[in-house]
């Protein structure tokens, strides 16, 4: 599989850890202390990073890793602000991915790691490194590959009399109506955070647009093909069926039991469109804190008449970058993340697919094993669209989708918003 372009949009539920002022007194240039920023602020994910940091400290006597776990929805803003002053920014940080990482590379806020990677990274993560490569140089070490798709409750599908997962958009709408008729909220949607709602548009665009039209949009900001409007019209059709959870416009994505992920976790909704991180997030939101036993996964359906490539995937690869002013110990830390032992533990802690191919043997979840098959069969995986387009256009896109769902805009308005944002540069 070729990872055409990926991002670090990994989204883990959490509680906020105070950052104080931007950066830390233990920031860049201190060879004995590493300030490390990530977004896993609760559960097994948070514990994983604490365990990894402790193991690194044990292997490197005298070195201290200062962890700052940041709520996902706050992460980008805090990072971009902190890195305006490299001397106080974190030494190691979760990359933003795509155009956002490209912007940080252009601003000199990420270290060129090309000649600093361990043999483990270059051999076991070769397929994922394309997601970390900008202008021919590697700027982060990937830890996971996270394509998206639709997660669902097998029990609720059975309760509604649905015996097969949908493979086309028409079948998906039919399944939604069956669930609705059974008194079940068909789709959990955390539209308050915008990006979960926009994911529906991303995927419908990928299915509606030919490869050339899609590339023209994401790479050259040319949205003139009719497929971009058609994707919005498809989403409007779905919304008109009234199959999202009640109050979805004010529902958060992954923060607590009342979030969209929480609704799926507690069988108050049947489906959620989300990335590979979903099992780990859902597990932390079930009443007993255990994995959701009836959780299933299926690929985003094809669209009748759509010109998108069959089986094309969209997702992200989470990676970690190093502050250009940080010492060698920070580079050692990101290489340490790539070791097989820690990649296997990462797969378990986050219930996800590790970037290291040899560590994928640790994956036992049947849904993730199914996704690995999709990965192996897919010729490429597109980056989440908002990350591919960069902050300005991506934010305009996400807002446009929410406006459509709230009755404040149209499919044409989504395209216009992207074009206007592109024109502003």
ZAMARGU-4260 file (C-alpha; in steps of 0.2 Angstrom, whole numbers, plus 5000, padded with zeros to 4 digits):
<rodrens>
0) 5000/5000/5000 | 5006/5017/4996 | 5003/5030/5009 | 5000/5045/4997 | 4998/5058/5011
5) 4993/5056/5029 | 4991/5066/5044 | 4993/5065/5063 | 4974/5068/5066 | 4974/5054/5080
10) 4960/5058/5091 | 4960/5051/5109 | 4947/5055/5122 | 4954/5064/5137 | 4955/5077/5151
15) 4965/5092/5149 | 4981/5094/5158 | 4986/5112/5161 | 5000/5118/5150 | 5004/5134/5159
20) 5012/5146/5148 | 5017/5140/5130 | 5031/5127/5132 | 5041/5123/5147 | 5056/5127/5157
25) 5062/5110/5152 | 5060/5114/5133 | 5072/5114/5119 | 5091/5113/5120 | 5092/5103/5137
30) 5101/5087/5134 | 5096/5080/5151 | 5077/5084/5150 | 5064/5081/5136 | 5047/5090/5136
35) 5035/5078/5127 | 5018/5083/5121 | 5005/5071/5115 | 4986/5070/5116 | 4982/5054/5125
40) 4975/5061/5141 | 4966/5047/5149 | 4965/5028/5150 | 4978/5015/5143 | 4985/5028/5131
45) 4990/5040/5144 | 4998/5026/5154 | 5007/5019/5139 | 5016/5036/5136 | 5020/5036/5155
50) 5027/5018/5154 | 5037/5022/5138 | 5045/5038/5146 | 5050/5028/5162 | 5058/5015/5151
55) 5067/5028/5142 | 5073/5036/5157 | 5079/5019/5164 | 5089/5016/5148 | 5096/5033/5149
60) 5101/5037/5167 | 5101/5055/5171 | 5088/5059/5158 | 5070/5066/5163 | 5055/5065/5151
65) 5042/5078/5156 | 5026/5073/5149 | 5012/5086/5145 | 4996/5077/5139 | 4984/5089/5130
70) 4966/5087/5125 | 4965/5084/5107 | 4954/5098/5103 | 4966/5110/5111 | 4982/5102/5104
75) 4984/5111/5088 | 4982/5128/5094 | 4993/5126/5109 | 5007/5118/5099 | 5007/5131/5085
80) 5008/5145/5098 | 5021/5136/5108 | 5032/5133/5093 | 5033/5152/5088 | 5047/5152/5101
85) 5058/5136/5098 | 5067/5139/5115 | 5052/5136/5125 | 5042/5124/5114 | 5042/5105/5117
90) 5056/5095/5112 | 5046/5081/5105 | 5028/5083/5100 | 5014/5074/5090 | 5014/5080/5072
95) 4999/5089/5065 | 5002/5080/5048 | 4999/5085/5030 | 4999/5103/5025 | 5000/5108/5044
100) 5016/5099/5046 | 5022/5106/5029 | 5019/5123/5036 | 5029/5119/5052 | 5043/5112/5041
105) 5043/5128/5031 | 5043/5138/5047 | 5059/5129/5053 | 5049/5121/5068 | 5053/5103/5064
110) 5070/5094/5064 | 5075/5085/5048 | 5077/5067/5054 | 5082/5059/5038 | 5099/5055/5043
115) 5095/5052/5061 | 5082/5038/5060 | 5087/5021/5067 | 5088/5006/5057 | 5072/5000/5065
120) 5062/5015/5058 | 5069/5014/5041 | 5066/4995/5039 | 5050/4992/5049 | 5041/5008/5045
125) 5046/5010/5027 | 5028/5010/5021 | 5023/5023/5033 | 5037/5035/5031 | 5030/5043/5016
130) 5018/5051/5028 | 5032/5058/5037 | 5041/5065/5021 | 5041/5082/5015 | 5051/5089/5001
135) 5061/5073/5001 | 5065/5073/5020 | 5058/5064/5035 | 5051/5075/5049 | 5043/5063/5061
140) 5043/5045/5066 | 5026/5037/5063 | 5018/5026/5077 | 5002/5021/5070 | 4992/5020/5053
145) 4974/5025/5055 | 4962/5023/5041 | 4944/5027/5044 | 4927/5018/5041 | 4911/5015/5050
150) 4910/5007/5067 | 4894/4999/5072 | 4885/4989/5086 | 4882/4972/5079 | 4868/4970/5093
155) 4859/4985/5087 | 4860/4980/5069 | 4853/4963/5073 | 4839/4972/5084 | 4834/4982/5068
160) 4834/4966/5057 | 4850/4971/5047 | 4859/4955/5042 | 4872/4962/5031 | 4883/4978/5033
165) 4880/4991/5019 | 4892/4991/5004 | 4883/5005/4995 | 4877/5022/5000 | 4859/5017/4996
170) 4861/5002/5007 | 4868/5013/5021 | 4853/5024/5020 | 4841/5009/5020 | 4850/5003/5035
175) 4848/5020/5044 | 4829/5019/5040 | 4828/5002/5048 | 4837/5007/5063 | 4826/5023/5064
180) 4810/5012/5063 | 4817/5001/5077 | 4818/5017/5088 | 4837/5017/5087 | 4848/5032/5083
185) 4856/5026/5067 | 4872/5037/5067 | 4881/5046/5081 | 4888/5062/5076 | 4898/5074/5086
190) 4895/5089/5075 | 4900/5102/5089 | 4918/5098/5085 | 4915/5101/5066 | 4928/5088/5060
195) 4917/5073/5063 | 4903/5080/5053 | 4915/5085/5039 | 4922/5067/5038 | 4905/5062/5030
200) 4909/5075/5016 | 4927/5069/5015 | 4922/5051/5012 | 4908/5056/5000 | 4920/5066/4990
205) 4932/5052/4989 | 4918/5041/4982 | 4910/5054/4971 | 4926/5061/4963 | 4938/5053/4951
210) 4956/5051/4956 | 4960/5066/4945 | 4946/5077/4951 | 4950/5073/4969 | 4969/5076/4967
215) 4965/5093/4958 | 4955/5098/4973 | 4967/5092/4987 | 4983/5096/4978 | 4979/5111/4968
220) 4963/5118/4976 | 4953/5116/4960 | 4935/5112/4966 | 4927/5115/4949 | 4922/5097/4946
225) 4904/5094/4949 | 4908/5079/4961 | 4912/5092/4975 | 4895/5098/4975 | 4887/5081/4973
230) 4896/5075/4989 | 4887/5089/4998 | 4871/5084/4991 | 4873/5066/4996 | 4876/5072/5014
235) 4861/5083/5013 | 4851/5068/5008 | 4857/5058/5023 | 4853/5072/5035 | 4836/5074/5028
240) 4832/5056/5033 | 4834/5062/5051 | 4845/5048/5056 | 4858/5057/5067 | 4857/5057/5085
245) 4846/5069/5094 | 4855/5086/5097 | 4870/5080/5086 | 4874/5099/5082 | 4879/5101/5100
250) 4886/5084/5103 | 4905/5083/5106 | 4915/5069/5097 | 4924/5059/5111 | 4923/5068/5127
255) 4912/5058/5139 | 4898/5046/5139 | 4886/5059/5130 | 4899/5062/5116 | 4895/5053/5099
260) 4908/5040/5104 | 4900/5038/5121 | 4883/5035/5112 | 4890/5021/5102 | 4899/5014/5117
265) 4883/5013/5127 | 4872/5007/5113 | 4862/5024/5112 | 4867/5025/5093 | 4871/5011/5081
270) 4885/5019/5070 | 4899/5031/5070 | 4911/5036/5056 | 4928/5037/5064 | 4946/5032/5062
275) 4955/5017/5068 | 4957/5024/5086 | 4938/5021/5089 | 4940/5005/5098 | 4952/5012/5111
280) 4941/5028/5113 | 4925/5018/5115 | 4933/5006/5127 | 4936/5021/5139 | 4918/5026/5137
285) 4908/5010/5141 | 4900/5009/5158 | 4912/4996/5164 | 4927/5003/5155 | 4929/4987/5145
290) 4930/4984/5126 | 4913/4985/5117 | 4910/4967/5114 | 4898/4969/5099 | 4908/4983/5090
295) 4910/4980/5072 | 4918/4989/5057 | 4914/4991/5038 | 4922/5001/5025 | 4914/5017/5019
300) 4901/5012/5006 | 4903/5015/4987 | 4891/5028/4979 | 4881/5023/4964 | 4888/5033/4949
305) 4903/5039/4959 | 4919/5040/4950 | 4930/5037/4965 | 4942/5022/4966 | 4935/5006/4973
310) 4942/5003/4990 | 4951/5019/4992 | 4955/5023/5010 | 4957/5039/5019 | 4965/5042/5036
315) 4980/5047/5045 | 4997/5041/5052 | 5001/5048/5069 | 5020/5053/5070 | 5031/5063/5082
320) 5043/5077/5077 | 5058/5085/5086 | 5061/5103/5090 | 5075/5109/5079 | 5084/5116/5094
325) 5083/5100/5104 | 5098/5089/5108 | 5102/5071/5102 | 5092/5064/5117 | 5076/5070/5109
330) 5080/5061/5093 | 5084/5045/5103 | 5067/5047/5111 | 5057/5046/5095 | 5068/5032/5088
335) 5064/5023/5105 | 5046/5024/5101 | 5049/5014/5085 | 5056/4998/5094 | 5046/4983/5091
340) 5042/4981/5110 | 5034/4998/5111 | 5025/4997/5095 | 5017/4981/5100 | 5012/4989/5117
345) 5006/5004/5107 | 4995/4993/5097 | 4987/4986/5113 | 4986/5002/5123 | 4977/5012/5109
350) 4968/4997/5101 | 4975/5002/5084 | 4987/4997/5070 | 5005/5001/5073 | 5016/5009/5060
355) 5029/4995/5062 | 5024/4981/5051 | 5033/4968/5062 | 5023/4974/5077 | 5006/4971/5068
360) 5007/4953/5074 | 5002/4960/5091 | 4985/4965/5083 | 4971/4953/5089 | 4956/4963/5087
365) 4946/4956/5073 | 4940/4973/5066 | 4958/4979/5066 | 4964/4964/5057 | 4950/4967/5044
370) 4957/4985/5042 | 4974/4978/5039 | 4967/4968/5025 | 4959/4984/5018 | 4976/4992/5020
375) 4985/4978/5011 | 4972/4978/4997 | 4971/4997/4994 | 4983/5005/4982 | 4984/5021/4992
380) 4977/5030/5007 | 4972/5048/5006 | 4975/5060/5020 | 4960/5067/5030 | 4954/5081/5018
385) 4955/5095/5031 | 4974/5091/5035 | 4978/5089/5016 | 4970/5106/5012 | 4979/5115/5027
390) 4971/5125/5041 | 4963/5139/5031 | 4954/5129/5018 | 4951/5114/5030 | 4943/5125/5043
395) 4932/5133/5030 | 4927/5116/5023 | 4923/5110/5041 | 4912/5125/5045 | 4904/5124/5028
400) 4898/5106/5032 | 4891/5111/5049 | 4882/5125/5041 | 4874/5113/5028 | 4869/5101/5042
405) 4861/5116/5052 | 4852/5123/5038 | 4863/5138/5036 | 4871/5133/5020 | 4871/5122/5005
410) 4882/5110/4995 | 4887/5124/4984 | 4891/5135/4999 | 4904/5121/5005 | 4913/5122/4988
415) 4912/5141/4988 | 4919/5142/5006 | 4934/5131/5000 | 4937/5142/4985 | 4936/5158/4994
420) 4949/5151/5007 | 4960/5145/4994 | 4960/5162/4985 | 4965/5171/5001 | 4980/5159/5002
</rodrens>
